[in-house]
Amino acid sequence: SRVSFCLLTTLAMDASIRARCKSLEARIRELEAENQNLRLKLAGREKMEVLGEKKEKKSAEGAQMAPVVPSAHTHGLSLEQVRRYGRQLVLKEIGVEGQSRICKAKVLVVGAGGLGCPACLYIAGAGVKKLGIVDGDYVDSSNLHRQIIYGESTLGMLKAQAARKRCLDLNPSVDCEAICEKFTEKNAMKLAKGYDIILDCTDNVKTRYLIAETGEILGIPTVMGAAQRVDGQVCILGDGGPCYRCLYPDPMSRTEARCSDVGVLGIVPGIIGCLQALLCLRWISFDPKTTRGERRKLIVFDAKNLGYHSIPLPGRRPGCPCCDPKERKNLEKKALKSTQNKTSDEDCGCSTGV
């Protein structure tokens, strides 16, 4: 009986401790939620105070005098944006200034395949102002193991339209445009004009040259991604660094095999697409003076050995017909046409994603 009594006592104590733990866990969750609400209220109050300061300074200094407001409060983010992007705002690497730049950015993604799908989702989720999605292909069942925007319900749909629908479902505040056509020499300038940065998510050599050279003409950097088998790579081209033609001067030497021929592990383009989105958001939100050197590298991913390594990129190649200042005046007439004539890829103008 004494043993039974001790056992009952122990069980009762255990039950009491478990109940107490559950109560404490619930209280912790309540406090965390309260803390988050207070953070959001504080951010909103700071904005209202800044607006009040602006009005006071305008009335005191006259209509001709511009008010001096701390730069940290000139972001123009709405309270809803502060709520939605609060987890990014608290990062010192982003902050209100970085998020403000993201919310003003216009990003063009060429190719809504294995690379473009995760890139579009994360870029839309981050809150860019405009997202253009270029792809003239249709969703096929062979896409579904790696192109995660799509599903059985979207089979047969135009990829750009299906991707747009999913991105707007994720973040309806983004101006998302579906461009259901191939990226070609005839429409390249028209499609890319007005954007701040381009993501090359294609698996077509011809289109890679065309995207990079279009970016050079318009002064837009390109985030290039590639994935095959169990390997992938990503880097930023242009923006003062080398262009695609600097790295690969002769289009005839570029004979990349397609994923449809050599295969690809579904998660590999997903990882590379996420890295493309990361480099894109870094370029938009970070201080270019402190990150430009870091951007001059090619990041290589090896899924077989679960490793990353980076390779420093060379500088611009003297005499490059694409980015050399002496050749710039001939770029529109010469470089784009030479890509049409010299590339060994037969599927000209294709912008299908990996």
N, C-alpha and C positions, 0 to 999 in steps of 0.2 A: 504493500500500500504506500509505503514511503517513496518507493521508486516511481510509482504511478503519479504520486503527488508532485514529485520533482519534474517528471516529464510534462505534466499538465502546466506547471509553472513556467517551464522553459518555452513551451509552445505559446503560452499566453504572452510572454515577453517578446517572442519573435513576431507574433502578430501585431503587438503594440509598436514594435520598432518599424515593421513594414508600413504600418498605417502612418506613423510619424514621417517616414521617408517620403511616402506619397504626398503627404501634406506639404512637406518642405519643397518637393519638386514642383508642385502646383503653385506654391508661393513664388518660387524662383521664376517660373514662366510668367506669372502676373507682373512681377517687378521688371522683367526684361521687356514685356510689352509696354509697360508704363514708361520705361526709359526710352524706348523707341518713339513713343508718342510725344514725349517731352522734347526729344531731339528735333522731330518734325515741326512741333509748335515753335521751338526756338528759331529754327531756320526761317519759318514764315514770319515770325515777329521781327527778326533781323531785317528781312526784306522790307517790311512795312516801315520800320524805323528809317531805313535808307531812303525810301520814297518820301517820307516826311522830311528828312534832312534836305533832300533835293528841293522840295517846295520852299522850305524856309530860306535856303541859300539863294534861290532864284528871286524871291521877294526882297531879300536884303541887299543883294548885289545888283539887281536890275536885270532886265531882259538881255542886255548885251554881255553880261558876265556869265561864263559857264561855271557851274558848281564843281567844286573839287570833292570827289567822292572816292574813298578807298577802292582800289582796283578789285579787291576781293568781292565787292558788292555790286559790281557793274555787270554781273553775269546775265541778268534778265530772265532767269529761270522762274517759271510759274510754281505755285505751291504744289500743283499736281506733279510737275516734273521733279520737284524736290522729293516728294513722296516716292515716286516710281524709281528714281535713280539714287535713292538715299544710300544704298550699299556701296555705290561707286563714289558718291560725293565725299564720304568719310575717308577715302583713301588719300593719303598725302600726294601720291603720284597723279591723281586725277583732280580732286577738289572741285570747287565750283567753276573755276576758270576752265579746267579741262572739260568738264561736262558741258559747259556753255559752248565750247568749240565743237564738241561732238554734236550738240543739238543744232548747230548751224552748218554741219558738213553735208556734202553731197557725194555719194559713193556710187560708182558704176561697177557692177559685177558682170563679167562676160563669161557665160557658161554656168548653167544651173544644174550641174551634175554632182559627182561625189565631193568635189572641192567647193563648189558654189553653194550647195545646200546648207552645210553648217555655217559657212561664212555669212550667208544672207541672214540666217536666223540670229546669230550673235550680233551682227551689225545693226539689224533692226531692233533687237532687244536693247542694245546700248543707247538707242535714241537719236540716231542721225536724222537730219532734216529730210533728206531725200535719198531713196535707194532705187537705182535703176537695175533691172535684171534682164540681160540679153540672152536669149536662147530661142532658136527656131525649131527645136526638136520636140517630140512627144514622149510622154511617160510610157515606158515599156516594163514588163515584169522583170526583165534582166537588170533593170536599174535599182530595184528595191533593196538589194542587200547592202547598198552603200549610199544611195541618194535618199537621205532620211526625211526630207520634206514630204516625199510622196508616199502613197499607200495604195492598197487595192482599189480604193474609191476614186483615185485620180488616174488610173490606167486609161491611156488614150487621150488625156488632156495635154494641152500645150504646157511645157514645163514652166515657162515664164509666168503663165497665168496661175498655175497651181502654186508656184513658189510665192507669188504675190499674195494670194489668198491666205496662205499660211503665215506669212510675215505680218500681214495686217491683223490677223487673229491674235498674234503675239503682241503687237504694238500698233494699234490703230492710229496713233498720232503721226506715224511716219508716212511721208508722201512716197508711196511705193508704186513704181511704174513697171509694167510688164511689156517688154519689147520683144515681140514674138517674131524675130527675124534673125538671119545670120549677120555676123559682124563682118562686113566686106569693105573693100576699098571705096565703093560707091557711097556707103553710109557711115563710115568710120568717124569722120570729122563731125558729122551732124549728131551722131549718137553720143559721142564723148564730150562735146562742147558743153560747158557749164558745170561739169563735175570737178571735184577737187582731187580725186584719186581714183584709179582703176584697179580692180582685182582681175588678174588673168587666171581664170579657172578652167581653161580649155586644155585639150590634149592634141592640139593641131599646130604643127610647126609654122605653117603659113600665117595662122592667126596670131601666134606669139609675136612674130616680127611686126605684124600690122598693128597690134595693140601697143607695143613698145614705141614704135615710130609715131603713131598717132599721139601718144602721150608726150613725146619729145616736141612735136609741133605745137601742142597746146600748153606745154609746160606743166604737165600732170605726171606725177610719179606713178609707177606701176608696181603692184605687189604680185609677183609671179610665183605660182605654185605648180608642182608637178608630183604625180604619184603613179608608180607602177609596181607590180608584184608586191613586195613587202618593203619598199623603199619610197622615200619622198624627200622633196627639198622645197625651200621657200626663201625668197629674198625680196628686197625693195630695189627696183631699178629706176634710173633717172634721178631727179631731184639733186642734181649736181654730181651724182656718181655715174658709173658706167651704165650704158643702155644694153639691151639684149644683143644688139649687133656688135657692141664692143666685145662681149664675151664670145659670141659666135659670129665672126665676120662673114663666113661663107654659108649661105643658106643651103647649098648643095650638100654640105657636110652634116646637116641635121636630118637624120633619118630616124626620128623617134618612132618606136613601135607603139601602137595603140593598146589601151587596156583590153579591148575586145580581142586582141591577138595574143597578148602575153599574160593577161589576167591581172587581178589586183585583189588584195585582201581588203574587204570592205571598210574596215576601221582606219586603214592607212590614209586614204584621201580625206576621211573625216578629221584625222589629226592635223593633216597639212592644211585643210580648209580652216580649221580653228586657229592655226598659227597665222594664216593669212589675215583673218579677222583681227587677231591680236596686233600684228604689225600695222595694219590699217589704223586701228584705234590708237596705237602708240603714236603713229605719225600725226594723227589729228590732234590728240589731246596733250601730248608731252611737249616740253620746251624743245624746239628744234636745235637750239644752240648746244644743248647738253646731250641730245640723243643722235645727232647726225652721224657721229663717228661709230656709234653702236650699230647703226643701220647698214654700214658697209660690210656686210657679211652674208654668206650663203649658209643657211641652216639646213643640215642634212639629218634625216631621221631613218634609222635602221630598225624595223620592227622585229627582225629575226633575232638580233642581239640586244634589243631593248636599249638602244643608245642614241644620243644626239651628239653631233659635233658641228662646229662652225668653221667655215673657210673664209679668210679675208678676201674681199673682192678687190680687183685691181682698179686703178683710176680709169678715167675716160681714155679711150684709144685715140691717139693723134691720127687725124685723117679719116676718122669714122664718118661715113656719109650720113649718119643719122644725127649725131650729137656734136660733132666738131663745129665750132662757131664759123670757121671758114667755109664749111660745107652746108651750113644751115640754110642758106638761101636756095640751095638746090634740093632740099629735103623733100618738099611736097611733090616736086616733079620727078625726082630721081629715085629716092629711097623707096617710096611706096611702090613705084612701078617696077623697080628691080626685084622687089619681093615677089611680085606677081610672076615675073619671068624666070627667076632663078630657083625658087624653092622646089624641092623634090617631092613635096607632098601633093598628091593629086587632088585631094579634096579641098580645093581652094575656097576660102571664105567661110569655112565651117567654124562655128563657135560652140559646138557641142561640148558639154562638160565631161570630165573624166568619168 
